[in-house]
Amino acid sequence: TVRVRNIGTRLDLSSSSVSQNLNFSAESGSTISITGLTSYSTSVSRTLEAIGVGSQLLIPNLTEVNGPVAGFNANQLLVNATAGGTVRLAGLSKATGATRFVSAGTGSELDAPELTVFEGARTFALPGFEVTTAGTLRIPKLTDIKTADITIGAAGTLDTSRFRSLPT
């Protein structure tokens, strides 16, 4: 696990050899920027997250994430912005497997402006999207969704106007 804490602390990872076997967590006003990561795949539970006001996880060149795809277990890839944290995935266009995007808490933002395809895989985990408690999930180009759970609650913001297909 790579965990960065404390207001104003910043970790920049530019190498293309950043491990996909790690959890990344920006907390308490810190920033993690991972410019060398272009894809992220896992067969076990992993988390990419920003927790707390001012915390940021920035992965601008990530184009595809692949969560676990098989098994009778609760393994999932969780992409999580909570308690005012921000996750920005500027280049992400495709997500597959048991991957779940969550934005929960006032001021929390999960931004994946280029995501167009979501192909979830059912395990005991719920792939999909969750936005609650005044969080915001920005996926303005997402049109194709296969096998996903979508939860919108407690003043959460998720624009679904471009969805062409509903999850099964």
N, C-alpha and C positions, 0 to 999 in steps of 0.2 A: 504494500500500500504506500502510495505517495500522498502524504497529507501535509498541507501548508496551512499554518494558522498565524494569526495576528494581523491587525490592521496595517496595510501598506506593504506587507511582505509579498514578494513576487518571485515566482520560479518560471524561468523560460527554458523549455526543452525544444531544441531545433533539430536534433539528430533523427534520421529516418530509422534508427535502430531502437527507438523507444519501445519497451516491451508491451505487448498486448495482454500479458498475464498480470497486469497490475490494476488495482483500484486507484483512481485519482480523486482527491477530495480537497477543494479550496474552502477554507472555513474562516469565520471571524474577520471578514474584511480583507482577506488575502486573494491573490490571483495566481492561477496556473495557466500558462500559455504553452500549448504543445503544437508547434508549427510543422514538425517533421512527421506527424502521424497522418497517414492517408486512409488506412482501413483499420478496423478493430474487430476481431473475432474471438469468441470464447465459447467453450463448451461447459463452463461452470459459472456460478454466480460472480458477477463483477459489477462495480459501481463507478460511474463517472458523475461527479456531483459538485455543486456549489451550495454551501450552507451558511446562511447569515447575511445580514445587510452588507452590501459592498463586496461580497465574495464573488469571484468570477472564475469560471472554467472556460477557456477559449481554445477551440481546436478548429482553426479556420480551414485547414486543408483536408480534413476528414471527409471522404466521399461516401463511405459505406460502413455500416455497423452490422454485425451478424451475431445474434444471441444464440444460446443453446437451441438445438432443433429436435432433440429426441430424448426420450427417457421418462420414466415415471418419477419425476422429482420436481422440486420447485426452483431449479436453477434458472436464472434470468440475468440479462444485462439491463441494469437500471440506470437510466440517464435522468438525473434528479436535480431540480432547482428548488430549494426550500428556504423558508424563513428570510426571504429577501435576497437570496442568491441568484446569480445569473449564469446560465450555460448558453454559450453561443457556438453553434456548429454551422458556420457560414457556407461550407461547401457540401454538406451532407445531402445526398440525393436518394439513397436507398437504405432501408432498414429491414432486416429479416430475422427470423427466429423468435425466441422468447425475449424480445426486447420491449421495454416499457419506458415511456417518456412521462415524467411527472413534474408538474409545477404546482407547488402548494405553499401558501403563505403570502401575505400582503407584500407586494413588490417583487415577488419571485418571477423570473422570466426564463423561459426555455425557448430559444430562437433557432429554428432550423429552416431558413427561408428557401432553400433549394430542394427540400425533401419532396419527392413526387411519388415514391412507391413505398408502401409498407406491406411486407409479406410475413405476417406473424406465423408462429408455429406453436401449437398447443402442447404444452407439457402441463405440469400441475401449476406452473406460473401463468399469469395472465399477460400476454403480450398486448400492447396497445398504448393508450393515452389516458392520462388522468390530470385534470386541472381543477383544483379546489381552493377554498379559503383565499379568494382574491388573487390567485396566481394567474399568470398569462402564459399560454403556449402558442407560439407563432409558427405555423406550418402552412403558409399561404398558398403554396403550390401543390400541396398534397391532393391528389385526385384518385389514386388507386389504393384501396385498402383491402387486404385479405387477411382473415383470421385475426381479429383484434377486439379488445374490450375498450370501450370509450366511456369514461366517467367525467361528467362535468357537474360540479356541485359548488355550493356556498360561494357564489360570486366569482367563480372561475371564468376565464375568458378563452374561448376556442372558436375561431371562425371555421365553420364546416361548409361554407357556401360552394366550395370548389369540388367537394367530394363527388366523384362519379359513381363509385360503387360503395356499397355498405359492407361492413365486415360480416363474415359468417362464423 
